């Protein structure tokens, strides 16, 4: 039994760690997954970009799907293979993109045709929590990786609050600095002291001012985690609609109107001078999907 699927990436508008409520924007960076499920073989192999991996998230995701469809996870093994354009471990939702792609590929591998989007999100969130990939379940991240567009969620309640499409084309420019993520150095309780400010950012985005919310969120979480906020401010100065830290960093995302090509070129030049790498992509409205065999 084999199935394939593709999911997309996302960036933060509002990080959910502080208040439990999150908002994300889909971006056109892809993760493809192929899952082969073998009956009677209880060992799983995982490959990420062609290399053997110990990804507990991928395995937990397949097991969640198996259990949901009435199979006993202990009776199955196989191969989980993902390939991604998304840099791993920098706040660009690579884990959620992989989990959604693996969940859909697992469903395809089982030959199941009937499933609910909300259930796919919940299975991804449960796998993210149990594997330690996320402290909130990353329901907001998974929503934009599955649906595209802009999504607002209550992560602790596993509830989709709102999902809207981008009404006009948006270019996304992302800086991936050389520094490591500082997530492990800051306790969750310390982050949650800023829940009031995070609620303001969430409400701002829910009212439609997504890019102002992104900027506010980025300033909040840059302060919490000790990142330099100046690259995001450089993006605002260059003409970005909004810019800020994505996830727990260190990646910084910025959004531009499609006609701001000269502004984008200016920002790319300034960001490259800081070191690290710069990714140019677009906002995404497309859904993740199962890839049918030819």
JOZIQUI-V830026 format. One record per backbone hydrogen bond with DSSP energy under -1.0 kcal/mol. NH is the residue of the N-H (numbers start at 1). CO is the residue of the C=O. Records with the same first field share a line. If there is no record, write none. Layout:
NH: CO / CO
//
This chain:
3: 35
5: 33
6: 289
7: 31
8: 145
9: 27 / 29
11: 25
13: 23
14: 23
20: 16
22: 153
23: 14
24: 151
25: 11
26: 149
27: 9
28: 282
29: 27
31: 7
32: 83
33: 5
34: 81
35: 3
36: 79
37: 1
38: 77
40: 75
41: 38
45: 78
47: 80
48: 51
49: 82
51: 48
53: 46
59: 55
60: 56
61: 57
62: 58
63: 59
64: 60
65: 61
66: 62
67: 63
68: 64
69: 65
70: 67
71: 66
75: 72
76: 73
77: 38
78: 43
79: 36
80: 45
81: 34
82: 47
83: 32
85: 30
97: 93
98: 94
99: 95
100: 96
101: 97
102: 98
103: 99
104: 100
105: 101
106: 102
107: 103
108: 104
109: 105
110: 106
111: 108
112: 107
120: 116
121: 117
122: 118
123: 119
124: 120
125: 121
126: 122
127: 123
128: 124
129: 125
130: 126
131: 127
133: 128
134: 128
142: 138
143: 139
144: 140
145: 141
146: 142
147: 143
148: 144
149: 284
150: 164
151: 24
152: 162
153: 22
154: 159
155: 20
159: 154
161: 152
162: 152
164: 150
171: 256
172: 281
173: 254
174: 279
175: 252
176: 277
185: 182
186: 183
191: 187
192: 188
194: 191
195: 192
198: 194
199: 195
200: 196
201: 197
202: 198
203: 199
204: 200
205: 201
206: 202
207: 203
208: 205
209: 204
210: 208
213: 209
214: 210
215: 211
216: 212
217: 213
218: 214
219: 215
220: 216
221: 217
222: 218
223: 219
224: 220
225: 221
226: 222
227: 222
233: 229
234: 230
235: 231
236: 232
237: 233
238: 234
239: 236
240: 235
241: 255
244: 253
246: 251
249: 246
251: 90
252: 175
253: 244
254: 173
255: 242
256: 171
260: 257
264: 260
265: 261
266: 262
267: 263
268: 264
269: 265
270: 266
271: 267
272: 268
273: 269
274: 271
275: 272
277: 176
279: 174
281: 172
283: 170
284: 26
288: 146
289: 6
291: 4
//
